[in-house]
Amino acid sequence: MTFKAPDSLAEQIAHHLAERIIRGELKPGERIQEQKVTLALNVSRGSVREALLILERRHLIAILPRRGAHVTELTPHKVQSLCTLMSEMYILLGNAVAQRWAVQADLGPFLQIQQRLIASYERQDISAFVDDSFNVMRAAYPFADNPYLQETVENLHPAMSRAYYLALEQRKAEMSEFLALFAQLLEAVLARDLPQIRVVLSQYAQRSCDLVLSALTVA
């Protein structure tokens, strides 16, 4: 049995602010004032301060001496750096699934996600499509059984979501390509073909990075 404690108040505040940053409601460079957040959400200043530390750890804000908390800038260098790192973590997770699945039923969660991705594609729901793209990684966590890898991916997830959100409209034309890549990935995992897993996931990460960089240029 897996027990998950409810999110703390600080985590809830961090999630609320993260969603505003990801959607672009809080702009790069914009200051986040503790007192304003405290009054707006009717919470303690200590909880807000803890939430800001969480957001800093997740690379959405920077807390500077005498300047307070500001939303971080999203630059091409940061996007490329993030994509390079996430690519290697995707590969670690993909390899773990390929090496450790025992019966085909173990791959059931991935097949369910594939069906949801197809449904999102058919109704052109890009937001759900992106969410389930990240759920693929979460379904791989039990196979990797690596708490450090899981924590790192989760901490980088908001930054990746923020980058992808910029490219949502551009991803409409690419959804079919990503579906094809995911089908190739499942085939490689089923065959325990580690070199092919690296090829497919590297292609996915690079294409995603190119879309974000293109959207960033337009923005």
N, C-alpha and C positions, 0 to 999 in steps of 0.2 A: 504494500500500500504506500502511495506517495502522498505526503501531507504538505500542503502549501498554505502558509499563513497568509491572512489578508494583508494587502498592501498597507504600509504605515501611512500616516497622514502626510509625512514628507514625500513619500513616493507618489501619493495621489496628486499633491501639488506639483511635483516635478513632471508628472505625466501631463497635467493640464497645461503647464507652460511649454512643455516639449511639443505638444500638438499645435500650439499657437506659432511656435518657431517653425515647425515643419511645414505648416500651411502658409507661411509667409506673413502672418498677421503681426508678428514681431520681427522687425527688419534687421538685417545685419548691421551691427554697430549700435543698435538701439539699447538704451540703458534699461535694466530691470530694477526698479526701486523696491526694496524690501517693504517699506511702509505702505506703498500703494497696493502691493500684492496682499499684504496683511489685511488691509481694510476691504479690498475687493472680495476676498475669499472668506473673510471673517475667521481668520486663523491666527495662531500665535506667531510672533516674529521669529522665535526659535525654529519653528517648523519650516518657515519660509527659508531661513538661512540654511537649514539642512537640505532643503529641496534644491537650492542653488548649488550646493556642493555636489549633489547628485548630477545635476545638469552639466557642471564643469567636467566631471568625470566622464560624461557621455559626449563631450566635445561640442556641446551646443552653445555654451556660454564661456566667457573668460572672466575671472574675478581678479581685478587689478588693484593694487594698493592705492588708496585715496581716490579711485575712480569707480569702484564698485563693480557690479556685474553688467556685462554687455554681451549681446548676441554676437557670436563669432562670425567672421566673414567666411563666405564659401568661395574659395579661389580655385583656379584650375590645378594648381600644385596640390592643394589639399584633396581635391577630388581624385586626382591620379594616385596620390599616396594611399588614400583610403581604398580605392579599387584594387590596387596592387596587393594590399594586405588582405582584404576580404577574399580575393581570388584564391590565395593560399589556404585560407581557412575553409572555404568551400571545398577545396580539394581534400583537405584533411578529413572533413566530415564525409565526403563522398567515398573516400577510400575506406573509412571505418565501416560504413554500411556494407560495402562490397565484401569486405573481409569477414564480417561477423554475422551476416544474415544466415540463418540455419535452414529455414523452410520458406517457401515463397509467400506464405501468409505473413511473414515478418515484414514484407514489403507492402502490405495492405495500406498503411497510412499514406504512403507515397502515391499509390494508385488512386486513393480517395482525393488527394490534393490535385492530382492530374485531372480528375473529372471536374473538380471545382474550377480549375484554371480554364478548362474547355468551356464551361458554362459562363465564366466571366468574359471570355473572348467572344462568345456568341452574343452576349448582351452589351459588349463593349464597356464593361465595368472595369476601368483601368485600376482604380484604387483597390478593389478586391483582388485583382490580378497580382498587384505588387505585394499586398499583404500575404497572399498564399505563396508567393515566391520566397518570402522570408520564412513561412511556416515549413517549407521543405527543410531548411536548416534545423529548425526546432525538432522536427520528426527524426533527424539524424542524431540528436544529442544522446539518446540512450545507447546507441551503437558505439559512439566514441567514448562514452563514459569518462569524460575529461572535464572536470569542473572549471579548470582554468581556461580552456578553450571556450566553454559555454559562457562563462562570465565575460570574456573578451568580446565574443560575438554579440551578446546582449548589450554590452556597453556601447558598441559601435552601431548597433541597429538604428537608433534614432538619427545618427548622422547620415547613415545610408538612406533612411527614409526621407530625410530632408533633401538629399541630393536627387533621389528618384522623383520626388514630388515636382521638382522643377521640370522634369522630362516627361510628365504624365501624358500630355497631349501627343508628344512625339512618339511615345511608346505604342499608341494605337496602331500605327502602321507596322510595328515590329512584333505584335503579340503572337502572330502565327509563327514567326521565326523562333521566338522563345519557346513556344509549344513544341516545335520540332526538336529544338535542342534538349528540352526536358525528356522527350521520348527517347532520344539518343542516350541521354544520361541513364535512364532506367534500363535500357538494353545493356549498357556497359556495366552497370552495377550487377545486373542479373548474371552477366558473363564473368564477373569479377575481373574485368579488364581495366587495371589501374592506369596504364598509359592512356587509354581512350577516355577515361574519366577526367584526366588532366587536360586533354585536348578540348573536350566538350565544355568543361567548366571555365577554362581559360578563354574560350571563345565567348561564352556567356558574359563573363566579367568585362572583357574588352568591349563588347558591343554595348553593354550597359554604361560603361565609362564614356564611350564616344557620344552616346545620347545625352548624358548629363552635361558633358563639356559643351556640346552644341547648344543645349538649352541655356547654359550659363552665359555663353557668348551673346545669345539673343537678349537675355535678361539684362 
